[in-house]
Amino acid sequence: MADEWLDNAEVLVLQPLEDSPLPLAELRWHEETPLQQLADILAPGLISLAARGLVEVRQFRNWPARWDEGVPLTGDDLVRESTRAAVWSDSPKGVVLAARITEAGHRLL
């Protein structure tokens, strides 16, 4: 991976997405990390990757689902939703956020 172009949070988000799409809960590296701490660490990486076109994030009512059933999240909506601890949970309440690596993101793996 071209790590020189990615910060640590971006690497932690991008690597598991190789076989994407995945709900955000599946990006957790271990269960012991409190959800808010996880959101504080991973959300900035997710937001940065999305802004750079390396991942796409969508909001779903349920998961699993077909990718085209999700509502794309970008900008302020992505920031607001991805920084909530609940969306990183194994049992998110209300909505599921999922990420998918883009073709540009695959070139960094």
C-alpha positions in Angstrom: 0.0 0.0 0.0 1.2 3.5 -0.7 1.2 4.4 3.0 3.0 7.7 2.4 -0.2 9.1 1.0 -2.5 7.9 3.8 -2.6 8.8 7.5 -3.1 6.1 10.1 -6.9 6.6 10.4 -7.2 6.4 6.6 -5.2 3.1 6.5 -7.3 1.6 9.3 -10.5 2.4 7.3 -9.2 1.5 3.8 -7.5 -1.8 4.4 -10.6 -3.8 5.5 -12.6 -2.4 2.5 -10.6 -4.4 0.0 -13.6 -6.8 -0.3 -16.2 -4.0 0.3 -18.8 -2.9 0.8 -18.9 -3.2 4.6 -21.0 -1.7 7.3 -18.9 0.6 9.6 -19.1 -1.9 12.5 -17.0 -4.3 10.5 -14.1 -1.8 10.3 -13.5 -2.1 14.0 -10.2 -3.8 14.8 -11.3 -5.2 18.2 -14.3 -5.2 20.4 -12.6 -3.7 23.4 -12.4 -0.1 22.0 -15.3 2.0 23.2 -17.6 3.0 20.4 -17.1 6.8 20.8 -13.3 6.3 20.9 -13.6 4.3 17.7 -15.7 7.0 16.1 -13.1 9.6 17.1 -10.3 7.6 15.6 -11.9 6.2 12.4 -14.5 8.9 11.4 -11.8 11.4 10.3 -10.1 8.8 8.1 -13.5 7.8 6.6 -14.4 11.5 6.0 -11.0 12.2 4.4 -11.1 9.1 2.2 -14.6 10.0 1.0 -13.6 13.6 0.3 -10.6 12.3 -1.8 -12.9 9.9 -3.7 -11.2 6.8 -2.4 -14.3 5.5 -0.7 -18.0 6.0 -1.0 -20.4 5.9 2.0 -24.1 5.2 1.9 -26.8 5.1 4.5 -29.2 2.1 4.7 -32.2 1.2 6.7 -31.0 -2.4 7.1 -27.9 -4.5 6.3 -27.2 -6.5 4.2 -28.7 -4.6 1.3 -28.0 -3.9 -2.4 -25.5 -1.0 -2.7 -27.9 1.0 -4.9 -30.5 0.9 -2.2 -28.4 3.2 0.0 -28.5 7.0 0.2 -25.1 8.5 -0.6 -23.6 10.5 2.3 -21.2 13.3 1.6 -20.0 16.6 3.1 -21.6 17.8 6.3 -24.1 14.8 6.3 -21.2 12.4 6.3 -19.4 14.3 9.1 -22.5 14.4 11.3 -23.5 10.7 10.8 -20.0 9.1 10.9 -18.9 10.8 14.1 -21.9 9.3 16.0 -20.7 6.3 18.1 -23.9 4.4 17.4 -23.1 3.9 13.6 -20.0 2.0 14.5 -22.0 -0.5 16.7 -22.8 -4.1 15.7 -26.4 -3.2 16.3 -26.9 0.4 15.1 -30.2 2.0 15.9 -32.1 3.4 13.0 -29.6 3.4 10.2 -26.6 1.5 9.0 -23.7 3.3 7.3 -21.6 1.2 4.9 -18.5 2.1 2.9 -17.2 0.8 -0.4 -13.8 1.3 -1.8 -13.7 3.1 -5.2 -11.5 2.3 -8.1 -9.2 5.1 -7.1 -9.0 3.6 -3.6 -8.1 0.2 -5.0 -5.0 1.7 -6.6 -3.7 2.4 -3.1 -4.0 -1.1 -1.9 
